[in-house]
Amino acid sequence: MKKLRCLLIDDEPNARLRLRRLLQDEEHIEVIGEAKDGLEAVAEIQRLQPDLVFLDVQMPGLDGFEILKALPADLTLPLIIFVTGFHEHAMAAFDANAIAYLLKPIESERLREMVERAWRLHQFAEDRAQVADQIHRFSAGVTRNFQQIVARKLDRFLLLDPTDVLYFYIDHGIVRARTNTDTVWVNYQISDLEQGLTELNFFRAHRSSLVNLRRVKEIRPAARSAFMLVMDDPTNTQIEVSERQARALRNIIPGL
């Protein structure tokens, strides 16, 4: 009988060990790997392409929802069982959206129930797709502020501090991040970055660019647009502010 290839993601070694032990008697489960943090989780999900992931919600760096947001849009999402210590109001949100979860400390009976549910769903592609869509929509609705950004350079995954990013821009449909020394690409939509980085003074200068205002050295009047932002990188990169966004910039920076 073919088993569910399973990945365990939790920053606590004892929690991963206990879950692995609880799963060893489950006939439908084969544990194929573990990940101890969000960056490793993103890499391992793409490398192993598991059928099922036990995903800790609360982890330092990237939380469980940010891990899902960092995955490529064209990657088939595995079945997800969230593992959490959230309070009862958050539990109600999982229940209302029919999202599978386990509450820490994990109880063997509840675990068996979730494994059986995953096994049934795995048999039918249409059901798996429906659940994946539910998880995407649920994760997208979770309010977040990006503390770290998952980026990719060749075959390496990197974690960027958003304050080190000069700007994000869209290049042939790919969102890229520019720092003082490098350009990398990210899997996020630029609209998600705009929403999650507002508190860090990122500004949507144009439909295709999101600028770190704390890295702006100079603001100049521009002929084709209302303003030109001059960044504080070694080459003094210039970024146009569209006419549509000029009013928003004036509201943010009085006196322009």
Residue frames relative to the residue before (quaternion, step in Angstrom):
aa qw qx qy qz dx dy dz
M 1.0000 0.0000 0.0000 0.0000 0.00 0.00 0.00
K 0.4070 -0.7154 0.5120 0.2457 3.58 -0.79 0.99
K 0.2784 -0.7910 0.5292 0.1291 3.56 -0.85 1.01
L 0.5572 -0.5635 0.4845 0.3703 3.54 -1.34 0.25
R 0.3024 -0.7438 0.5706 0.1728 3.58 -0.68 1.11
C 0.0963 -0.8662 0.4879 -0.0492 3.52 -0.37 1.32
L 0.1660 -0.7699 0.6120 0.0715 3.57 -1.08 0.86
L 0.2207 -0.7781 0.5787 0.1051 3.59 -0.93 0.97
I 0.0344 -0.8081 0.5876 -0.0239 3.58 -0.73 1.09
D 0.3167 0.7088 -0.5688 0.2718 3.55 -0.55 1.23
D 0.4317 -0.7190 0.4782 0.2609 3.59 -0.94 0.82
E 0.6590 0.4872 -0.3121 0.4806 3.62 1.25 -0.22
P 0.4278 -0.7281 0.4711 0.2548 3.63 -0.54 1.14
N 0.6560 0.5154 -0.3200 0.4491 3.60 0.96 -0.80
A 0.6338 0.5229 -0.3312 0.4638 3.58 1.07 -0.71
R 0.6467 0.5002 -0.3224 0.4770 3.62 0.99 -0.78
L 0.6531 0.5198 -0.3136 0.4528 3.58 0.98 -0.88
R 0.6673 0.4972 -0.3104 0.4595 3.58 0.90 -0.86
L 0.6566 0.5008 -0.3163 0.4669 3.58 0.95 -0.85
R 0.6256 0.5329 -0.3363 0.4600 3.59 0.98 -0.80
R 0.6637 0.5029 -0.3037 0.4630 3.58 0.96 -0.84
L 0.6495 0.5161 -0.3137 0.4620 3.57 1.00 -0.81
L 0.7083 0.4731 -0.2560 0.4571 3.57 1.10 -0.75
Q 0.5322 0.6818 -0.4061 0.2950 3.60 1.13 -0.45
D 0.7086 0.4293 -0.2660 0.4928 3.60 1.15 -0.45
E 0.5187 0.6300 -0.4221 0.3947 3.58 1.27 0.03
E 0.3934 -0.7734 0.4490 0.2134 3.58 -0.46 1.20
H 0.6984 0.4802 -0.2753 0.4538 3.59 1.16 -0.53
I 0.6895 0.5105 -0.2491 0.4494 3.60 1.29 -0.21
E 0.0129 -0.7406 0.6716 0.0180 3.53 -1.15 0.84
V 0.2594 -0.7681 0.5668 0.1467 3.60 -0.51 1.16
I 0.1271 -0.8362 0.5330 0.0251 3.58 -0.52 1.20
G 0.8274 -0.0679 0.0456 0.5557 3.59 1.20 -0.13
E 0.2480 -0.7389 0.6082 0.1501 3.51 -1.41 0.16
A 0.0819 -0.7565 0.6426 0.0900 3.54 -1.32 0.33
K 0.3118 -0.7984 0.4992 0.1270 3.55 -0.91 0.98
D 0.7923 0.1156 -0.0974 0.5910 3.61 1.23 -0.09
G 0.7283 -0.4788 0.2847 0.3990 3.52 -1.30 0.28
L 0.6555 0.5165 -0.3207 0.4480 3.57 0.94 -0.85
E 0.6603 0.4871 -0.2997 0.4868 3.57 0.96 -0.87
A 0.6197 0.5623 -0.3352 0.4329 3.57 1.06 -0.76
V 0.6436 0.5162 -0.3190 0.4665 3.58 0.94 -0.90
A 0.6769 0.4976 -0.2914 0.4575 3.57 0.91 -0.94
E 0.7071 0.4775 -0.2719 0.4451 3.59 0.87 -0.95
I 0.6076 0.5353 -0.3618 0.4619 3.60 1.03 -0.64
Q 0.6868 0.4651 -0.2883 0.4783 3.58 0.96 -0.83
R 0.6811 0.4966 -0.2961 0.4492 3.60 0.98 -0.81
L 0.7801 0.3654 -0.1786 0.4755 3.58 0.78 -1.03
Q 0.1274 -0.8205 0.5376 0.1470 3.59 1.18 -0.66
P 0.0282 0.8426 -0.5352 0.0527 3.59 0.64 1.14
D 0.5372 -0.5985 0.4849 0.3438 3.53 -1.34 0.29
L 0.8013 0.1153 0.0113 0.5869 3.55 1.09 -0.83
V 0.0797 -0.7849 0.6138 0.0290 3.57 -1.03 0.86
F 0.2137 -0.7036 0.6621 0.1446 3.52 -1.07 0.89
L 0.0504 -0.8571 0.5086 -0.0641 3.55 -0.30 1.32
D 0.3339 -0.7336 0.5617 0.1865 3.55 -0.61 1.18
V 0.4063 -0.7334 0.4928 0.2328 3.58 -0.80 1.00
Q 0.7961 0.2912 -0.1306 0.5141 3.56 0.81 -1.03
M 0.2208 0.7499 -0.5907 0.2000 3.54 -0.39 1.31
P 0.5333 -0.6050 0.4614 0.3697 3.61 -1.10 0.51
G 0.7247 0.3714 -0.2990 0.4975 3.57 -1.12 0.61
L 0.7803 -0.1453 0.1643 0.5857 3.55 -0.15 -1.32
D 0.2787 -0.7362 0.5823 0.2032 3.59 -0.88 0.84
G 0.7550 -0.4183 0.2553 0.4357 3.56 -1.30 0.14
F 0.6676 0.4980 -0.3079 0.4599 3.58 0.97 -0.79
E 0.6465 0.5135 -0.3190 0.4654 3.59 1.04 -0.75
I 0.5800 0.5634 -0.3715 0.4563 3.58 1.13 -0.59
L 0.6745 0.4879 -0.2993 0.4663 3.59 0.88 -0.91
K 0.6504 0.5163 -0.3213 0.4552 3.58 1.02 -0.77
A 0.6811 0.5090 -0.2849 0.4425 3.57 1.12 -0.67
L 0.5457 0.6170 -0.4077 0.3940 3.61 1.21 -0.19
P 0.5799 -0.5891 0.4220 0.3723 3.62 -1.06 0.62
A 0.5629 -0.6358 0.4168 0.3244 3.56 -1.01 0.84
D 0.7089 0.4597 -0.2725 0.4603 3.60 1.07 -0.64
L 0.5136 0.6303 -0.4290 0.3935 3.61 1.25 0.09
T 0.4252 -0.6846 0.5263 0.2711 3.58 -0.90 0.92
L 0.3607 -0.7617 0.4984 0.2031 3.55 -0.55 1.16
P 0.3899 -0.7034 0.5325 0.2637 3.61 -0.87 0.87
L 0.6130 -0.4756 0.4399 0.4523 3.53 -1.28 0.06
I 0.1750 -0.8004 0.5704 0.0585 3.57 -0.93 0.94
I 0.0490 -0.7297 0.6800 0.0521 3.54 -1.09 0.84
F 0.2801 -0.7745 0.5468 0.1508 3.56 -0.49 1.21
V 0.1637 -0.7541 0.6293 0.0921 3.55 -1.08 0.82
T 0.0954 0.8442 -0.5036 0.1569 3.56 -0.51 1.17
G 0.2763 -0.7171 0.6088 0.1969 3.50 -1.34 0.36
F 0.2560 0.8097 -0.4921 0.1918 3.58 1.25 0.44
H 0.5522 -0.6092 0.4603 0.3348 3.53 -1.27 0.44
E 0.7520 -0.4569 0.2524 0.4026 3.55 -1.32 0.29
H 0.6143 0.5494 -0.3690 0.4298 3.64 1.06 -0.58
A 0.6413 0.4978 -0.3191 0.4890 3.57 1.06 -0.72
M 0.5976 0.5608 -0.3583 0.4472 3.58 1.07 -0.70
A 0.6324 0.5387 -0.3263 0.4510 3.56 1.01 -0.82
A 0.6314 0.5276 -0.3332 0.4604 3.60 1.08 -0.73
F 0.6266 0.5136 -0.3362 0.4801 3.61 0.99 -0.77
D 0.6773 0.5040 -0.2940 0.4481 3.58 0.86 -0.98
A 0.6652 0.5254 -0.3060 0.4333 3.57 0.91 -0.94
N 0.7431 0.3780 -0.2107 0.5105 3.58 1.12 -0.66
A 0.4343 -0.7258 0.4317 0.3133 3.57 1.34 0.23
I 0.3673 0.7214 -0.4931 0.3186 3.56 1.04 0.85
A 0.4271 -0.7216 0.4878 0.2428 3.58 -0.81 1.03
Y 0.1077 0.7942 -0.5913 0.0896 3.57 -0.93 0.89
L 0.2103 -0.7261 0.6380 0.1466 3.50 -1.38 0.40
L 0.3074 -0.7550 0.5550 0.1656 3.55 -0.92 0.91
K 0.3855 -0.7141 0.5350 0.2350 3.57 -0.91 0.94
P 0.5388 -0.2346 -0.8059 0.0725 1.60 -1.90 1.65
I 0.5259 -0.6747 0.4265 0.2939 3.56 -0.93 0.93
E 0.2536 -0.7485 0.5977 0.1347 3.53 -1.00 0.95
S 0.5555 -0.6564 0.4010 0.3159 3.57 -0.88 0.95
E 0.6478 0.5249 -0.3330 0.4403 3.60 0.96 -0.76
R 0.6572 0.4918 -0.2969 0.4879 3.58 0.97 -0.87
L 0.6227 0.5370 -0.3354 0.4598 3.59 1.00 -0.78
R 0.6597 0.5069 -0.3123 0.4586 3.58 0.88 -0.90
E 0.6275 0.5399 -0.3260 0.4565 3.56 1.05 -0.78
M 0.6824 0.4812 -0.2828 0.4721 3.60 0.94 -0.89
V 0.6279 0.5262 -0.3326 0.4671 3.60 1.06 -0.73
E 0.6489 0.5067 -0.3183 0.4699 3.59 0.95 -0.83
R 0.6262 0.5302 -0.3301 0.4667 3.57 1.04 -0.79
A 0.6667 0.4978 -0.2979 0.4680 3.58 0.91 -0.93
W 0.6349 0.5384 -0.3246 0.4491 3.58 0.98 -0.81
R 0.6595 0.4982 -0.3070 0.4719 3.59 0.94 -0.87
L 0.6688 0.5043 -0.3012 0.4557 3.58 0.92 -0.91
H 0.6358 0.5679 -0.3237 0.4104 3.56 1.02 -0.83
Q 0.6203 0.5790 -0.3415 0.4042 3.59 1.13 -0.55
F 0.7814 0.2912 -0.1328 0.5357 3.58 1.15 -0.54
A 0.4294 -0.7395 0.4641 0.2312 3.56 -0.51 1.23
E 0.6438 0.5336 -0.3294 0.4385 3.59 0.98 -0.82
D 0.6574 0.4977 -0.3057 0.4761 3.58 0.99 -0.83
R 0.6303 0.5301 -0.3339 0.4586 3.60 1.00 -0.81
A 0.6634 0.5096 -0.3051 0.4551 3.57 0.94 -0.90
Q 0.6393 0.5265 -0.3247 0.4568 3.57 1.02 -0.78
V 0.6594 0.4979 -0.3030 0.4748 3.58 0.97 -0.87
A 0.6296 0.5326 -0.3325 0.4577 3.60 0.98 -0.81
D 0.6460 0.5126 -0.3148 0.4699 3.57 1.01 -0.81
Q 0.6274 0.5337 -0.3298 0.4613 3.59 1.02 -0.80
I 0.6713 0.4984 -0.2971 0.4612 3.57 0.93 -0.91
H 0.6279 0.5301 -0.3361 0.4601 3.60 0.98 -0.83
R 0.6959 0.4727 -0.2844 0.4597 3.58 0.84 -0.97
F 0.6398 0.5240 -0.3209 0.4617 3.57 1.01 -0.79
S 0.6739 0.4943 -0.2927 0.4647 3.60 0.88 -0.94
A 0.6475 0.5321 -0.3185 0.4428 3.57 1.00 -0.83
G 0.6885 0.4965 -0.2716 0.4535 3.56 1.15 -0.66
V 0.5556 0.5997 -0.3980 0.4163 3.59 1.26 -0.14
T 0.3929 -0.7288 0.5122 0.2284 3.57 -0.66 1.13
R 0.0853 0.8055 -0.5806 0.0819 3.56 -0.84 0.94
N 0.2083 -0.7100 0.6523 0.1643 3.48 -1.34 0.46
F 0.4013 -0.7374 0.4891 0.2366 3.56 -0.64 1.09
Q 0.1649 -0.7748 0.6052 0.0784 3.56 -0.69 1.12
Q 0.7729 0.0523 -0.0326 0.6315 3.55 1.22 -0.56
I 0.2817 -0.7544 0.5761 0.1404 3.54 -1.17 0.68
V 0.3168 -0.7213 0.5826 0.1998 3.56 -0.89 0.96
A 0.0008 -0.7965 0.6029 -0.0458 3.55 -0.74 1.10
R 0.2469 -0.7664 0.5753 0.1442 3.55 -1.27 0.34
K 0.0254 -0.7622 0.6467 -0.0141 3.53 -1.08 0.89
L 0.7991 -0.1093 0.0015 0.5912 3.56 -0.37 1.29
D 0.7835 -0.2859 0.2068 0.5115 3.64 -0.59 -1.05
R 0.5837 0.5798 -0.3699 0.4316 3.59 1.25 0.34
F 0.2861 -0.7110 0.6122 0.1945 3.54 -1.20 0.66
L 0.1147 -0.7945 0.5957 0.0262 3.56 -1.00 0.89
L 0.2589 -0.7141 0.6182 0.2019 3.54 -1.27 0.44
L 0.1449 -0.8038 0.5747 0.0507 3.57 -0.68 1.14
D 0.3799 -0.6354 0.6148 0.2719 3.51 -1.19 0.66
P 0.4795 -0.6988 0.4321 0.3085 3.64 -0.61 1.03
T 0.6242 0.5584 -0.3554 0.4150 3.60 1.06 -0.62
D 0.6287 0.5281 -0.3343 0.4627 3.60 1.25 -0.30
V 0.5965 0.5735 -0.3542 0.4356 3.58 1.28 -0.25
L 0.3763 -0.7145 0.5480 0.2182 3.57 -0.86 0.99
Y 0.7583 -0.2230 0.1914 0.5819 3.54 0.88 -1.01
F 0.3147 -0.6746 0.6276 0.2280 3.50 -1.39 0.34
Y 0.0262 0.8017 -0.5970 0.0147 3.57 -1.09 0.64
I 0.4360 -0.6822 0.5265 0.2595 3.54 -1.23 0.53
D 0.0236 -0.7955 0.6035 -0.0482 3.55 -0.74 1.14
H 0.8176 -0.1882 0.0708 0.5395 3.58 -0.33 1.31
G 0.7621 -0.3992 0.1844 0.4752 3.54 0.90 1.02
I 0.6544 0.4744 -0.3094 0.5010 3.60 1.28 -0.12
V 0.3302 -0.7282 0.5626 0.2104 3.59 -0.94 0.88
R 0.0758 -0.8012 0.5936 -0.0020 3.54 -0.77 1.10
A 0.2616 -0.7370 0.6025 0.1592 3.54 -1.27 0.54
R 0.1847 -0.7837 0.5870 0.0845 3.55 -0.94 0.94
T 0.0886 -0.7640 0.6378 0.0407 3.55 -0.92 1.00
N 0.7420 -0.3763 0.2808 0.4785 3.59 -1.24 -0.12
T 0.8246 0.2824 -0.0896 0.4820 3.55 0.96 -0.89
D 0.8227 0.1890 -0.0549 0.5334 3.60 1.13 -0.33
T 0.2180 -0.7137 0.6405 0.1813 3.50 -1.41 0.19
V 0.0032 -0.7949 0.6051 -0.0448 3.58 -0.79 1.06
W 0.3527 -0.7289 0.5297 0.2523 3.57 -1.21 0.26
V 0.2219 -0.7716 0.5891 0.0918 3.53 -1.19 0.68
N 0.4898 -0.6875 0.4650 0.2669 3.56 -1.23 0.52
Y 0.5307 0.6509 -0.4032 0.3635 3.59 1.25 -0.16
Q 0.4671 -0.5972 0.5571 0.3389 3.52 -1.31 0.37
I 0.5608 -0.6270 0.4122 0.3500 3.57 -1.01 0.72
S 0.6023 0.5537 -0.3542 0.4529 3.60 1.15 -0.55
D 0.6277 0.5160 -0.3328 0.4786 3.61 1.09 -0.67
L 0.6445 0.5089 -0.3175 0.4742 3.57 1.00 -0.79
E 0.6218 0.5461 -0.3368 0.4491 3.57 1.00 -0.83
Q 0.6865 0.4823 -0.2776 0.4681 3.57 0.89 -0.94
G 0.7518 0.4368 -0.2236 0.4405 3.57 0.88 -0.95
L 0.7366 0.4070 -0.2240 0.4915 3.59 1.23 -0.32
T 0.3146 0.7817 -0.4891 0.2251 3.59 1.25 0.22
E 0.6853 0.4988 -0.2946 0.4414 3.57 0.88 -0.91
L 0.6799 0.4565 -0.2873 0.4968 3.60 1.23 -0.34
N 0.5425 -0.6719 0.3670 0.3458 3.58 1.29 0.46
F 0.3460 0.6803 -0.5609 0.3206 3.56 0.85 0.96
F 0.1451 -0.8139 0.5625 0.0053 3.54 -0.92 0.99
R 0.3862 -0.7105 0.5418 0.2289 3.58 -0.94 0.94
A 0.1811 -0.8304 0.5219 0.0718 3.55 0.04 1.32
H 0.7853 0.0230 0.0680 0.6149 3.52 1.12 -0.77
R 0.6920 -0.4684 0.3354 0.4350 3.57 -1.21 0.31
S 0.7923 0.3129 -0.1449 0.5033 3.56 1.03 -0.77
S 0.7510 0.3435 -0.2294 0.5152 3.64 1.16 0.27
L 0.1182 -0.7595 0.6390 0.0299 3.52 -1.13 0.87
V 0.1406 -0.8533 0.5021 -0.0024 3.56 -0.40 1.30
N 0.3944 -0.6756 0.5765 0.2359 3.53 -1.15 0.80
L 0.3030 -0.7977 0.4912 0.1748 3.60 -0.21 1.25
R 0.5989 0.5652 -0.3652 0.4343 3.58 1.17 -0.42
R 0.6932 0.4274 -0.2693 0.5141 3.59 1.27 -0.24
V 0.4798 0.6421 -0.4494 0.3943 3.58 1.26 0.32
K 0.2671 -0.7886 0.5399 0.1233 3.57 -0.75 1.10
E 0.8098 0.0184 0.0655 0.5827 3.55 1.02 -0.83
I 0.1629 -0.7535 0.6274 0.1099 3.57 -1.18 0.64
R 0.0783 -0.8181 0.5697 -0.0032 3.57 -0.63 1.16
P 0.5072 -0.5813 0.5190 0.3681 3.59 -1.20 0.47
A 0.1341 -0.7999 0.5823 0.0555 3.57 -1.06 0.73
A 0.5511 -0.6443 0.4269 0.3145 3.56 -1.09 0.76
R 0.7755 0.3618 -0.1921 0.4803 3.59 0.79 -1.01
S 0.7674 0.1617 -0.1301 0.6066 3.58 1.23 -0.23
A 0.6848 -0.4991 0.3233 0.4213 3.55 -1.22 0.22
F 0.8182 0.0208 0.0392 0.5733 3.58 0.96 -0.89
M 0.2067 -0.7148 0.6467 0.1678 3.49 -1.39 0.32
L 0.2469 -0.7639 0.5817 0.1311 3.58 -0.80 1.05
V 0.1649 -0.7706 0.6106 0.0790 3.56 -0.84 1.01
M 0.2907 -0.7953 0.5118 0.1448 3.56 -0.53 1.19
D 0.5073 -0.6772 0.4507 0.2846 3.58 -1.24 0.42
D 0.3705 0.7120 -0.5091 0.3107 3.60 1.14 0.54
P 0.7192 -0.4712 0.2847 0.4238 3.63 -1.20 0.31
T 0.7407 0.3919 -0.2331 0.4935 3.61 1.08 -0.62
N 0.3621 -0.7576 0.4712 0.2701 3.59 1.31 0.06
T 0.0399 -0.8383 0.5426 -0.0356 3.54 0.76 1.13
Q 0.2214 -0.7738 0.5836 0.1083 3.57 -1.02 0.88
I 0.0696 -0.7964 0.6007 -0.0085 3.56 -0.90 1.00
E 0.3744 -0.7419 0.5163 0.2072 3.55 -0.75 1.05
V 0.2578 -0.7006 0.6408 0.1789 3.52 -1.22 0.66
S 0.4159 -0.7191 0.4899 0.2646 3.57 -0.69 1.02
E 0.6436 -0.5193 0.3898 0.4052 3.57 -1.22 0.45
R 0.6349 0.5492 -0.3283 0.4331 3.56 1.02 -0.81
Q 0.7452 0.4063 -0.2230 0.4794 3.60 1.00 -0.81
A 0.4560 0.7087 -0.4435 0.3052 3.59 1.23 -0.18
R 0.6447 0.5210 -0.3259 0.4546 3.59 0.96 -0.82
A 0.6439 0.5191 -0.3213 0.4612 3.57 0.98 -0.83
L 0.6433 0.5125 -0.3255 0.4664 3.59 1.03 -0.75
R 0.6335 0.5249 -0.3356 0.4588 3.60 1.00 -0.75
N 0.6363 0.5232 -0.3289 0.4618 3.58 1.08 -0.71
I 0.6694 0.4897 -0.2904 0.4773 3.57 1.08 -0.75
I 0.7875 0.1805 -0.0709 0.5850 3.57 0.98 -0.88
P 0.2205 -0.8023 0.5417 0.1196 3.62 0.03 1.24
G 0.7181 0.4362 -0.3266 0.4329 3.55 -1.08 0.73
L 0.5178 0.6313 -0.4290 0.3865 3.59 1.22 -0.16
